[in-house]
Amino acid sequence: MTDATTEPFAQAIDVQTLRVVNAIAEHGSLTAAAAALGYSQPAVSQQVRRFEERTGVALVERVGRGIRLTEAGRALARHARGVATALDAAAGELAELRGLRAGRLRLVAFPSASPTIVPRLIAKLRASHPGVEVTYVEAEPPEAVEAVRRDRADLAITFSYPGDRDDPHRASARGLAVRPYGTEPVRLVLRAGHPLASLDVVALDACADEPWIAGCPRCRGHLLELADAAGFAPRIAFETDNFVAVEGMVAQGLGVALLPGLALAATPRHPGVVVRPTAREDSRSLHLVTARGAERVPAIAAALAALGASVDTMVGDV
């Protein structure tokens, strides 16, 4: 509802202005915004200038040789993403009336989801909704959440560890929808023939004197937290994000490691390693991140439904 105070702005704000301001906020310049939108730089400048002339409010200001959004520009940019989601929802509902014969899903997920969760999701969508175009980019959780925030992705599959000091699902996800998507166990990986391999369950402090092979930065942080709780500081001998390489190193007796269930389920088990639960049954949580209200967009709703309630069937008996 508008009144005499807000009516000039309501009349001046259109979808094109919102897209332009959002692109400037994301890319930092008129030229880069124009390139991202597929417009000419003069066309973007004219769109901004037309709004400023109609409202008397400046959206951009010069800083040295460049430009930046004014406070008003930043305020408009904050609303642009929500409006874009609402428009996608409206377009999606129209597509749903046509039987979802068209649509788009931009998916982003962490590396061990790439060979496990992601292929199953894309296959299900292709079978049930062949008209939906799916694109996929691999990224760690902080980058994945940011991609949703900046409208570079529609759905992010992410993870977090208990006590995660830099959990990307807290302040950085403010304003987004974060849905729980089950848990996956974290397992201890030992060389076959290791003295601890005969145990059904292994306490981490039993490995206090072992060299460790650490994974991604978030996984390495979790290892440090678990070791600290167990009363020791792990001696990290090697670091690699490649979970296949981790198993290979463990098989050669270069150290022990912790790997999440999806990483272990992604490839056939290396014959030179054994996997054991930890005494504390350590795990990490999985999440689905979208813009608020995105479930009204049929392609996103279809993806959420296709993902199902948990990852238990993919993790199996690791």
Rosetta blueprint (number, residue, H / E / L):
1 M L
2 T L
3 D L
4 A L
5 T L
6 T L
7 E H
8 P H
9 F H
10 A H
11 Q H
12 A H
13 I L
14 D L
15 V H
16 Q H
17 T H
18 L H
19 R H
20 V H
21 V H
22 N H
23 A H
24 I H
25 A H
26 E H
27 H H
28 G L
29 S L
30 L H
31 T H
32 A H
33 A H
34 A H
35 A H
36 A H
37 L H
38 G L
39 Y L
40 S L
41 Q H
42 P H
43 A H
44 V H
45 S H
46 Q H
47 Q H
48 V H
49 R H
50 R H
51 F H
52 E H
53 E H
54 R H
55 T H
56 G L
57 V L
58 A L
59 L L
60 V E
61 E E
62 R E
63 V E
64 G L
65 R L
66 G E
67 I E
68 R E
69 L E
70 T L
71 E H
72 A H
73 G H
74 R H
75 A H
76 L H
77 A H
78 R H
79 H H
80 A H
81 R H
82 G H
83 V H
84 A H
85 T H
86 A H
87 L H
88 D H
89 A H
90 A H
91 A H
92 G H
93 E H
94 L H
95 A H
96 E H
97 L H
98 R L
99 G L
100 L L
101 R L
102 A L
103 G E
104 R E
105 L E
106 R E
107 L E
108 V E
109 A E
110 F L
111 P H
112 S H
113 A H
114 S L
115 P L
116 T L
117 I H
118 V H
119 P H
120 R H
121 L H
122 I H
123 A H
124 K H
125 L H
126 R H
127 A H
128 S H
129 H L
130 P L
131 G L
132 V E
133 E E
134 V E
135 T E
136 Y E
137 V E
138 E E
139 A L
140 E L
141 P H
142 P H
143 E H
144 A H
145 V H
146 E H
147 A H
148 V H
149 R H
150 R L
151 D L
152 R L
153 A L
154 D L
155 L E
156 A E
157 I E
158 T E
159 F E
160 S E
161 Y L
162 P L
163 G L
164 D L
165 R L
166 D L
167 D L
168 P L
169 H L
170 R L
171 A H
172 S H
173 A H
174 R L
175 G L
176 L E
177 A E
178 V E
179 R E
180 P E
181 Y E
182 G E
183 T E
184 E E
185 P E
186 V E
187 R E
188 L E
189 V E
190 L E
191 R E
192 A L
193 G L
194 H L
195 P H
196 L H
197 A H
198 S H
199 L L
200 D L
201 V L
202 V E
203 A L
204 L H
205 D H
206 A H
207 C H
208 A L
209 D L
210 E L
211 P E
212 W E
213 I E
214 A E
215 G L
216 C L
217 P H
218 R H
219 C H
220 R H
221 G H
222 H H
223 L H
224 L H
225 E H
226 L H
227 A H
228 D H
229 A H
230 A H
231 G L
232 F L
233 A L
234 P L
235 R E
236 I E
237 A E
238 F E
239 E E
240 T L
241 D L
242 N L
243 F H
244 V H
245 A H
246 V H
247 E H
248 G H
249 M H
250 V H
251 A H
252 Q L
253 G L
254 L L
255 G L
256 V E
257 A E
258 L E
259 L E
260 P E
261 G H
262 L H
263 A H
264 L H
265 A H
266 A H
267 T L
268 P L
269 R L
270 H L
271 P L
272 G L
273 V E
274 V E
275 V E
276 R E
277 P E
278 T E
279 A L
280 R L
281 E L
282 D L
283 S E
284 R E
285 S E
286 L E
287 H E
288 L E
289 V E
290 T E
291 A E
292 R L
293 G L
294 A H
295 E H
296 R H
297 V L
298 P H
299 A H
300 I H
301 A H
302 A H
303 A H
304 L H
305 A H
306 A H
307 L H
308 G L
309 A L
310 S L
311 V L
312 D H
313 T H
314 M H
315 V H
316 G L
317 D L
318 V L
